[in-house]
Amino acid sequence: MEYRLLGRSGLKISTITMGTMTIGGGGKFAQVGNVGLDEARRYVDMCLDAGVNLIDTADIYSTGGSEEIIGDILGGKRKNGVLVATKARFNMGPGPNDGGLSRHHLIAACEASLRRLKTDVIDLYQVHEWDGQTPLEETMEALDTLVRHGKVRYIGCSNYSGWHIMKALGISALDRRHRFVSQQIHYTLEAREAEYELLPISLDQGLGVLVWSPLAGGLLSGKHRRNQTPDGSRQLAGWNEPPIRDEERLWKIVDMLTAISSERGVSPAQVALAWLIDRKGVTSVIIGGRKEEQFRDNLAAASLKLSDEERELLDAVSLPPVLYPYWHQLRSAKDRLGEADLSLLGPHL
């Protein structure tokens, strides 16, 4: 297992993170998994034995159920260098202040997560989604307070747009508050929108990148084919993330993954994960699952290295179009492009 610095922090995390959305099975999250305590304990042990040192959860997963189970499992294992990340933003109750990123909700949500996780500090606390009604200054001040009071060690964001991130970083710098060290984003061979803004921002501003749902909800696992969806999949269960806008493009990507995996003697999922792990700017990919074999297979991707030819084949079937203003920059600014610019435009030069 390789370990990489998380953004500009001194914290090193494994290139594979354990995700826990399938743990708990409460509410709508029962659609994606209903992993109980005993199963979850086996999966945690398996990930830790493979060298994973970060477990990612969120208060909204099974309305706290995932955090509670992770708290029950870890106990004394926190002494072995295991890091825990969680998130807050979504409604955790019926009240008007039971969600969002206000000072009121963030501090209350953090204290509730600490209780459920049975710990006195959260290693990485992430705002789970944008809140356009709370002043960003209030959100950043609340996060800074949590760090200064020792309840949180590092802070990050998730599902922010480019301008959201830059505004937050600007406020942190102006007010001399702790800044985001990372962002958690959706990024896969099928969904490469993050390459327009989010990955260049990470490279330019020194943010770590955690990738959620790196197999596109299982669509890149190799189990799905044209006109073939396996029983028990998220799609049949009604889980509609991520949206697929070009189905033919998806199946071309799956075909290429299948061809490369067959040649290498590995699973398509491992190929998809290995492609992501080696993408410039990516720190760690978050794996999850409902079965032991899913974790075992995904963990093997940490040691899989694709050849330049294999990466070029995957890029050829998945490369996103160059949108404005990038096509104009490609024509008129290619003599003065920086590293962050080239992360998007390089393949088109």
C-alpha positions in Angstrom: 0.0 0.0 0.0 1.3 3.4 -0.9 0.8 6.5 1.4 0.4 10.0 0.1 0.4 13.4 1.8 -3.2 14.8 2.1 -2.9 18.1 0.4 -0.5 20.6 2.0 -0.9 18.8 5.4 1.7 16.5 6.9 -0.9 13.7 7.2 -0.2 10.6 5.1 -3.1 8.5 4.0 -3.4 5.2 2.0 -4.2 5.3 -1.7 -7.3 3.3 -0.8 -9.7 4.5 1.8 -12.5 2.3 3.3 -16.0 3.7 2.6 -18.9 2.9 4.9 -22.1 4.0 3.1 -23.3 0.3 2.9 -22.9 -0.1 6.7 -26.0 0.2 8.9 -28.8 -0.3 6.3 -31.1 2.4 7.7 -33.6 4.5 5.6 -32.8 5.1 2.0 -29.3 3.7 2.5 -30.7 0.2 2.8 -30.9 0.5 -1.0 -27.1 0.3 -1.3 -26.3 -2.0 1.6 -27.3 -3.4 5.0 -24.0 -4.5 6.4 -24.3 -5.2 10.1 -21.7 -5.1 13.0 -20.1 -8.5 12.5 -19.8 -8.2 8.7 -18.4 -4.7 9.1 -15.9 -5.8 11.6 -14.5 -8.4 9.1 -14.3 -5.8 6.4 -12.5 -3.3 8.6 -10.0 -5.9 9.7 -9.5 -6.9 6.0 -8.8 -3.3 5.0 -6.5 -2.6 7.9 -4.6 -5.8 7.2 -4.1 -4.6 3.6 -2.6 -1.3 4.8 -5.6 1.0 4.6 -5.3 3.7 7.3 -8.4 5.9 6.6 -12.0 5.0 7.2 -14.6 7.4 5.7 -18.1 7.8 6.9 -20.8 10.5 7.3 -23.5 11.3 9.9 -26.2 10.9 7.2 -25.3 7.3 6.4 -28.2 5.3 7.9 -28.9 8.4 10.1 -25.9 7.8 12.3 -26.0 4.1 12.1 -22.8 3.8 10.1 -20.9 6.0 12.5 -22.2 4.0 15.5 -21.0 0.7 14.0 -17.6 2.1 13.1 -17.3 3.5 16.7 -18.1 0.1 18.1 -15.5 -1.6 15.9 -12.6 0.7 16.3 -12.4 1.1 20.0 -8.8 0.6 21.0 -7.8 0.2 17.3 -7.6 4.0 17.1 -4.2 3.6 18.9 -2.8 1.7 15.8 -2.8 4.8 13.6 -6.3 4.3 12.1 -7.7 7.6 10.9 -11.4 8.4 10.8 -13.1 10.9 8.4 -16.7 11.9 8.6 -19.0 14.5 7.1 -21.9 16.8 8.0 -24.5 19.0 6.2 -27.6 17.0 5.5 -30.7 17.0 7.7 -30.4 14.8 10.8 -33.8 15.7 12.2 -37.1 17.5 11.5 -36.1 20.9 12.9 -35.3 24.0 10.8 -31.7 24.0 12.2 -31.1 20.2 11.9 -29.2 20.6 8.6 -27.0 23.0 6.7 -23.6 24.5 7.5 -24.5 27.1 10.1 -22.3 27.4 13.2 -25.3 26.0 15.2 -25.6 22.8 13.1 -22.0 22.2 12.4 -20.9 22.2 16.0 -23.9 20.2 17.2 -23.3 17.7 14.3 -19.6 17.3 15.2 -20.3 16.6 18.8 -23.0 14.1 17.8 -20.5 12.3 15.5 -17.9 12.2 18.2 -20.4 10.4 20.5 -21.4 7.9 17.9 -17.8 7.3 16.8 -16.8 6.9 20.5 -13.8 9.1 20.1 -12.6 12.5 21.3 -11.3 13.7 17.9 -12.1 13.4 14.2 -9.1 13.3 12.0 -10.8 14.7 8.9 -14.1 16.6 9.2 -15.7 17.4 5.8 -18.7 19.5 4.8 -20.7 17.1 2.8 -22.4 19.5 0.4 -22.7 23.2 -0.4 -25.0 25.4 1.6 -25.9 28.5 -0.4 -27.9 30.1 2.5 -25.3 30.2 5.2 -22.6 32.8 4.8 -19.4 31.0 4.0 -17.6 33.1 6.6 -19.8 31.5 9.3 -19.1 28.0 8.0 -15.3 28.5 7.9 -15.3 30.1 11.4 -17.2 27.2 12.8 -14.8 24.7 11.3 -11.9 26.7 12.5 -13.4 26.7 16.0 -13.7 22.9 15.9 -10.0 22.6 15.0 -8.8 25.0 17.7 -10.9 23.3 20.3 -9.2 19.9 19.5 -12.4 18.2 18.2 -11.2 18.1 14.6 -7.6 17.8 13.3 -8.2 18.6 9.6 -11.1 20.0 7.5 -12.2 19.3 4.0 -15.1 19.8 1.6 -17.1 17.6 -0.6 -19.2 18.2 -3.8 -18.2 21.8 -4.0 -17.9 23.6 -7.3 -14.7 25.4 -8.3 -15.9 28.9 -7.2 -17.2 27.5 -3.9 -13.7 26.1 -3.1 -11.8 29.2 -4.2 -14.1 31.4 -2.1 -13.7 29.2 0.9 -9.9 29.2 0.6 -9.9 33.0 0.1 -11.9 33.5 3.3 -9.6 31.2 5.2 -6.6 33.2 4.1 -8.2 36.6 4.7 -9.3 35.7 8.2 -6.3 33.5 9.0 -8.3 30.5 9.7 -7.6 26.8 9.1 -8.1 26.0 5.4 -9.5 22.9 3.6 -6.8 20.3 3.1 -8.8 18.2 0.8 -12.0 17.8 -1.3 -14.0 14.6 -1.7 -15.3 14.3 -5.3 -17.0 12.0 -7.8 -14.5 11.1 -10.5 -14.4 8.0 -12.6 -13.5 6.9 -16.1 -17.1 7.5 -17.0 -17.5 10.8 -15.1 -14.5 13.0 -15.8 -16.1 16.4 -15.2 -13.8 17.1 -12.3 -11.0 17.6 -14.7 -12.4 20.9 -15.9 -12.1 22.8 -12.5 -11.8 20.6 -9.4 -8.6 18.7 -10.2 -6.8 21.9 -11.6 -7.8 23.7 -8.4 -6.4 20.8 -6.3 -3.1 20.9 -8.1 -2.9 24.7 -7.9 -4.0 25.2 -4.3 -2.5 22.0 -2.8 -5.7 20.1 -1.9 -5.8 16.4 -1.5 -8.4 14.5 -3.5 -10.6 11.7 -2.1 -12.7 10.0 -4.8 -16.1 8.7 -3.8 -17.9 6.0 -5.8 -14.8 5.4 -8.0 -16.6 2.5 -9.8 -19.7 4.7 -10.7 -22.0 2.9 -8.3 -20.8 -0.5 -9.6 -21.3 0.3 -13.3 -17.5 -0.1 -13.9 -17.1 -3.2 -11.9 -17.5 -5.5 -14.9 -20.8 -7.0 -13.7 -22.8 -4.7 -15.9 -23.0 -5.1 -19.7 -25.3 -3.8 -22.4 -28.9 -4.9 -21.5 -27.6 -6.8 -18.5 -27.9 -5.6 -14.9 -27.2 -8.1 -12.1 -29.7 -8.9 -9.4 -29.3 -6.9 -6.3 -27.4 -4.0 -8.0 -27.9 -0.4 -6.9 -29.6 0.4 -10.2 -32.3 -2.2 -9.8 -32.7 -1.0 -6.2 -33.5 2.5 -7.4 -30.2 4.2 -6.5 -29.7 6.6 -9.4 -26.2 8.0 -8.8 -24.3 8.7 -10.9 -26.5 10.0 -13.8 -25.5 8.5 -17.1 -25.8 11.0 -20.0 -24.3 8.9 -22.8 -25.0 5.2 -22.4 -23.2 4.2 -25.5 -20.0 5.9 -24.2 -20.4 4.0 -20.9 -20.5 0.7 -22.6 -17.5 1.5 -24.8 -15.6 2.2 -21.5 -16.8 -1.0 -20.0 -15.8 -2.9 -23.1 -12.3 -1.5 -22.9 -12.0 -2.2 -19.2 -13.1 -5.8 -19.9 -10.6 -6.2 -22.7 -7.7 -4.9 -20.6 -8.7 -6.9 -17.5 -9.0 -10.1 -19.5 -5.5 -9.6 -20.9 -4.0 -8.8 -17.4 -5.9 -11.5 -15.6 -7.5 -9.1 -13.1 -11.0 -7.7 -12.7 -12.4 -4.7 -14.6 -12.9 -3.0 -11.2 -9.2 -3.3 -10.5 -8.3 -1.7 -13.8 -10.8 1.2 -13.2 -9.4 1.8 -9.7 -5.8 1.6 -10.8 -6.4 4.2 -13.6 -7.8 6.5 -10.9 -5.1 5.9 -8.3 -2.5 7.1 -10.7 -4.3 10.1 -12.0 -2.5 13.4 -11.3 -3.9 15.1 -8.2 -5.7 12.0 -6.8 -4.7 11.1 -3.2 -7.0 8.2 -2.4 -10.0 6.3 -3.8 -12.8 5.3 -1.5 -14.0 1.7 -1.9 -17.1 0.1 -0.4 -19.3 -2.9 -0.8 -21.8 -5.3 0.6 -19.7 -8.5 0.3 -16.3 -9.6 1.4 -15.2 -10.4 -2.2 -15.9 -6.8 -3.3 -13.5 -5.5 -0.7 -10.9 -8.1 -1.4 -11.0 -7.5 -5.1 -10.9 -3.7 -4.8 -8.0 -3.8 -2.4 -5.9 -5.6 -4.9 -6.0 -2.5 -7.1 -3.5 -0.9 -4.8 -0.7 -3.0 -6.4 -1.9 -2.9 -10.0 0.1 -0.6 -12.4 -1.2 0.0 -15.8 1.1 0.4 -18.8 1.2 3.7 -20.8 -0.5 1.9 -23.7 -3.4 0.7 -21.4 -3.9 4.2 -20.0 -3.9 5.6 -23.5 -6.6 3.1 -24.6 -8.7 4.0 -21.6 -8.2 7.7 -22.2 -9.2 7.4 -25.8 -12.7 6.0 -25.0 -13.4 8.4 -22.0 -11.7 11.7 -22.7 -14.1 14.6 -22.1 -14.8 17.3 -24.7 -12.9 20.6 -24.3 -15.6 23.2 -23.2 -15.3 26.9 -23.3 -13.1 28.7 -22.2 -10.7 25.8 -22.4 -11.0 25.3 -26.2 -10.1 28.9 -26.6 -7.1 28.6 -24.2 -6.1 25.5 -26.1 -5.9 27.5 -29.3 -4.6 30.8 -28.0 -2.8 30.2 -24.7 -0.9 27.0 -25.2 2.4 28.8 -25.2 2.0 29.8 -21.5 0.1 26.9 -19.8 0.9 25.9 -16.2 0.8 22.5 -14.6 -2.8 22.8 -13.5 -3.8 23.9 -17.0 -2.1 20.9 -18.5 -3.9 18.4 -16.3 -6.9 19.1 -18.6 -5.4 20.4 -21.8 -2.3 18.3 -22.0 -3.9 15.3 -23.7 -5.3 17.6 -26.4 -2.0 19.3 -27.4 
